[in-house]
Amino acid sequence: MSERVRIGLVGCGAIGQAHLGVWADIPDAMVTAVCDSVESRAVTVAQSIGAAAFTDLQAMAASGQVDALDICTPSGLHARQGLVGAEHGLHVLCEKPLDLDVQAARELVAACERRGLKLGCVLQRRTFAGARQVAEDVHSGKLGRLLSVCAYVKWWRDQAYYDSSGWRGTRTLDGGVLANQGIHALDHLCWLAGRVANVEYAFATTANHRMEAEDFLIAVVRFESGARGVIEATTCSNPPLCSRIEIVGTEGAAAFDDAEVVQYGYGGIDRTDVVREQSARLGGRAEAMAISMEGHGAVLSDFAKAILEDRQPLISGREALFSVEALHSIYVAAGLVS
């Protein structure tokens, strides 16, 4: 491999082009090829950056022009496209979530591990120093035994958002509010409290949009740590209210607004100011593309370095699998999948 990782971008839509802007600022990597099912879009994007254009992923993976795939397609395609890369010895980075189908996600993780390939996922809340400090303190026991770990994602999407593409709001390609907008919060809970051990209650419905998947969901879950939590997610809140995580332990507590630590303390001492400046708001509560790309920059840069340094990415495929397993368990309990 050269001194720079050669990236093949899969999917030249809005998030794919946002990724292109991020890759342009990363010295350890360069996008050498792009792939999109719409030929004109693939060609236009490729010409703009001096890369090769493909409409067939197998052809790009076999071309010898890339070392890794960056998958920016609808969520239900992530694992099958990642497997194409793995079969050709390519490292794989997926936008969130790793996939909608838990078995497909497990197969991708296993394939990459079996071949010694790096597999990462864009779950950017894990990159911010404040969130990482709280997680480290939780894992080291400074907050005591976790009692409650909850997430509230009360966002807004208008009907035009779901009508903008045929795959949006579908069960198999996009997923509903928990799989799409709520997956970062669900991953954050699994990061803090461990995998979901049991779903004690779940309800989901399509309340306010014309779409196949759910736009409102509420669940009560128990984590492997023993903590219980409520997860509430909706795209029906106009105006959008919050993207909040709350954790309570026997020795401390914390609250997040996105990845920003807004209240934190343990051992009877308020430590909010220590971590607040190391945090960030991610955006996207009312507009899908109003998200900050700061965390993406950290994920993408780390992924390239992980390949060059032969180490695991900051958010590995196996870590990203936990939220997909939790998603599946909640959807089963809500009667959305079998």
C-alpha positions in Angstrom: 0.0 0.0 0.0 1.1 3.5 -0.7 1.5 6.1 2.0 -2.1 7.2 1.4 -5.1 4.9 1.7 -6.9 4.8 -1.6 -10.7 5.2 -0.9 -13.5 4.0 -3.1 -16.6 6.0 -2.3 -19.9 4.0 -2.7 -22.9 6.3 -3.1 -22.6 9.8 -4.5 -25.7 11.3 -2.9 -25.9 14.0 -0.2 -24.0 12.2 2.5 -21.5 10.7 0.0 -20.6 14.1 -1.3 -20.3 15.4 2.3 -17.8 12.6 2.9 -15.9 13.7 -0.1 -15.4 17.1 1.5 -14.1 15.5 4.6 -11.7 13.1 2.8 -10.2 16.1 0.9 -8.8 17.4 4.2 -7.3 14.1 5.4 -3.7 13.7 4.4 -3.5 10.0 5.0 -6.1 9.1 2.3 -7.4 10.1 -1.1 -10.6 9.1 -3.0 -9.4 7.4 -6.1 -12.8 6.0 -7.3 -16.5 6.5 -6.9 -19.4 4.2 -7.5 -23.1 5.1 -7.9 -26.0 3.4 -9.6 -26.8 6.7 -11.5 -24.1 6.8 -14.1 -24.3 10.6 -14.7 -23.9 11.3 -11.0 -20.9 8.9 -10.7 -19.2 10.5 -13.7 -19.8 14.1 -12.6 -18.5 13.5 -9.1 -15.5 11.5 -10.4 -14.6 14.2 -12.8 -14.8 16.9 -10.1 -12.1 15.1 -8.0 -10.0 13.4 -10.7 -11.2 9.9 -9.7 -12.4 6.8 -11.7 -16.2 6.4 -12.1 -18.0 3.1 -11.7 -21.7 2.0 -11.7 -20.9 -1.6 -10.7 -19.4 -2.2 -7.2 -17.9 -5.5 -8.1 -16.0 -3.8 -10.9 -14.7 -1.1 -8.6 -13.7 -3.6 -5.9 -11.8 -5.7 -8.5 -10.2 -2.8 -10.2 -7.1 -2.6 -8.1 -7.6 1.2 -7.7 -8.8 1.2 -4.1 -7.7 -0.1 -0.7 -10.9 0.5 1.2 -14.6 1.3 0.6 -16.5 4.2 2.2 -20.1 3.1 2.0 -22.6 6.0 1.9 -25.7 4.3 0.5 -29.1 3.6 2.1 -28.7 1.7 5.3 -30.2 -1.6 4.1 -27.4 -1.9 1.5 -24.4 -1.4 3.9 -23.6 -5.0 4.8 -24.1 -6.6 1.3 -21.9 -3.9 -0.2 -19.3 -4.2 2.6 -19.2 -8.0 1.9 -18.3 -7.2 -1.7 -15.4 -5.2 -0.5 -14.3 -7.9 2.0 -14.4 -10.6 -0.7 -11.9 -8.5 -2.6 -9.6 -7.9 0.4 -10.7 -4.3 0.9 -11.2 -2.5 4.2 -14.7 -1.2 4.9 -16.1 1.9 6.5 -19.9 2.2 6.7 -22.1 5.1 7.4 -24.5 4.5 10.3 -25.9 2.0 11.1 -23.8 -1.0 10.2 -26.9 -2.4 8.5 -30.6 -2.8 9.2 -30.5 -6.6 9.1 -28.7 -8.0 12.2 -27.7 -11.2 10.5 -26.2 -9.4 7.5 -24.3 -7.1 9.9 -22.9 -10.1 11.8 -21.8 -11.7 8.5 -19.9 -8.5 7.6 -18.2 -8.3 10.9 -17.2 -12.0 10.7 -16.0 -11.7 7.1 -13.7 -8.7 7.9 -12.4 -10.3 11.1 -11.7 -13.6 9.3 -9.7 -11.8 6.6 -7.9 -9.4 8.9 -9.6 -6.4 7.4 -10.5 -3.2 9.1 -14.2 -2.5 9.5 -15.4 0.8 10.9 -18.7 2.7 11.3 -19.6 6.4 11.4 -20.9 6.7 15.0 -19.3 10.0 15.6 -20.5 10.7 19.1 -17.8 8.4 20.3 -15.1 10.7 19.0 -15.6 13.8 21.2 -13.4 14.1 24.2 -16.1 15.0 26.7 -18.2 12.1 25.8 -15.2 9.8 25.9 -14.2 11.1 29.3 -17.7 10.3 30.7 -17.6 6.9 29.1 -14.2 6.2 30.6 -15.4 7.3 34.1 -18.5 5.1 33.7 -16.5 2.0 32.7 -14.0 2.6 35.6 -16.8 2.7 38.1 -16.6 6.3 39.1 -20.4 6.8 38.8 -21.0 3.6 40.7 -23.6 1.0 39.7 -25.6 2.2 36.7 -29.3 2.4 37.5 -30.8 4.3 34.6 -29.5 5.0 31.0 -32.1 6.8 28.9 -32.3 8.5 25.4 -34.8 11.0 24.0 -34.7 11.9 20.4 -37.5 14.3 19.6 -36.9 15.6 16.1 -38.8 16.8 13.1 -38.9 15.7 9.5 -41.5 17.0 7.1 -43.2 14.8 4.5 -41.0 16.2 1.7 -38.0 14.6 3.4 -39.6 11.1 3.1 -40.9 11.8 -0.4 -37.5 13.0 -1.7 -36.3 9.4 -2.5 -38.1 6.2 -3.0 -36.1 4.4 -0.4 -36.7 6.9 2.4 -39.0 5.7 5.1 -38.9 2.1 3.9 -38.4 -0.8 6.3 -35.7 -2.6 4.4 -33.6 0.3 3.1 -34.0 3.2 5.5 -35.6 1.9 8.6 -37.7 4.2 10.8 -36.8 6.8 13.3 -34.9 4.6 15.7 -32.7 3.1 12.9 -32.1 6.4 11.2 -32.3 9.4 13.5 -32.1 7.5 16.8 -29.2 5.1 16.0 -26.5 7.5 17.4 -28.4 7.7 20.8 -28.9 3.9 20.8 -25.2 3.4 20.2 -24.4 5.9 22.9 -26.5 3.9 25.4 -24.8 0.6 24.4 -21.4 2.4 24.7 -22.1 3.4 28.3 -24.2 0.5 29.6 -23.2 -2.5 27.5 -25.3 -4.5 25.1 -29.1 -4.7 25.5 -29.9 -7.9 27.4 -33.7 -7.7 27.2 -36.4 -5.5 25.8 -39.1 -5.3 28.4 -41.6 -3.2 26.4 -41.7 -1.6 22.9 -44.3 0.2 20.9 -43.9 1.7 17.5 -46.2 3.4 15.0 -46.4 5.5 11.9 -48.2 8.5 13.5 -47.8 11.5 11.3 -46.1 10.7 8.0 -46.9 8.7 4.8 -44.2 6.1 5.1 -43.7 2.4 5.7 -41.5 2.5 8.8 -42.2 4.1 12.2 -42.0 7.8 13.0 -42.6 7.2 16.7 -41.1 4.6 19.0 -40.8 4.1 22.7 -39.1 1.2 24.5 -38.0 0.0 27.9 -34.8 -2.0 27.9 -32.4 -3.7 30.3 -28.7 -3.6 29.6 -26.0 -6.2 30.4 -24.8 -3.8 33.1 -28.1 -4.2 34.9 -29.2 -0.6 34.1 -32.6 0.0 32.7 -33.5 2.7 30.3 -36.3 4.3 28.3 -35.7 5.1 24.6 -38.1 7.5 23.0 -37.6 8.6 19.4 -39.8 10.5 16.9 -39.6 12.7 13.8 -43.1 14.1 14.7 -41.9 16.9 17.1 -42.3 20.3 15.4 -40.4 22.2 16.6 -37.8 19.6 17.5 -37.3 19.4 21.2 -34.2 17.5 22.1 -31.5 14.9 21.5 -30.8 13.9 25.1 -29.0 11.2 26.9 -29.4 10.8 30.7 -27.5 8.4 32.9 -27.8 7.9 36.7 -25.5 5.8 38.8 -25.3 5.2 42.5 -22.4 7.7 42.7 -23.0 10.2 39.9 -25.0 11.3 36.9 -24.6 12.8 33.5 -26.8 14.4 30.8 -25.9 15.0 27.2 -27.4 17.2 24.5 -26.2 15.4 21.4 -22.5 14.8 22.3 -22.4 17.9 24.5 -22.1 17.2 28.2 -24.6 19.6 29.8 -24.5 18.3 33.4 -22.0 15.9 35.0 -20.7 14.9 38.4 -19.8 12.1 40.7 -18.6 11.7 44.3 -20.7 14.7 45.2 -18.7 17.1 43.0 -20.0 18.9 39.9 -17.6 18.3 37.1 -19.6 19.7 34.2 -17.2 22.5 33.3 -14.3 20.1 33.1 -15.8 18.2 30.1 -18.2 20.8 28.5 -15.6 22.5 26.4 -14.6 19.1 25.0 -18.1 18.4 23.6 -20.1 19.3 20.5 -23.6 19.5 19.2 -24.1 17.4 16.1 -27.2 19.1 14.6 -29.7 17.6 12.2 -32.8 17.9 14.4 -35.0 19.6 11.8 -32.9 19.2 8.6 -31.1 16.0 7.7 -28.0 17.7 6.2 -27.7 20.3 8.9 -25.4 17.9 10.8 -21.9 18.9 11.8 -19.1 17.0 10.0 -16.6 17.5 12.7 -17.1 14.1 14.1 -17.1 12.6 10.7 -13.6 14.1 10.2 -12.4 12.3 13.3 -13.9 9.0 12.2 -12.7 9.1 8.7 -9.2 10.2 9.7 -8.9 7.5 12.3 -10.1 4.9 9.9 -7.3 5.8 7.4 -4.7 5.8 10.2 -6.0 2.4 11.5 -5.3 0.9 8.1 -1.8 2.4 7.9 -1.0 1.5 11.5 -2.6 -1.9 11.4 -4.9 -1.4 14.4 -8.6 -1.4 15.1 -10.6 1.7 14.2 -11.9 3.9 17.0 -15.4 2.6 16.3 -14.9 -1.0 15.1 -17.5 -3.1 13.3 -17.9 -5.3 16.4 -18.7 -2.2 18.5 -21.1 -0.9 15.9 -22.8 -4.3 15.9 -24.2 -3.7 19.4 -26.6 -1.0 18.4 -27.8 -3.1 15.4 -28.5 -6.0 17.8 -30.3 -3.6 20.1 -32.3 -2.2 17.2 -33.3 -5.7 16.1 -34.4 -6.7 19.6 -36.5 -3.5 20.0 -38.1 -4.0 16.6 -39.0 -7.6 17.4 -40.6 -6.6 20.7 -42.6 -3.9 18.9 -43.8 -6.4 16.3 -42.1 -4.7 13.4 -39.8 -7.7 12.4 -39.7 -11.3 13.3 
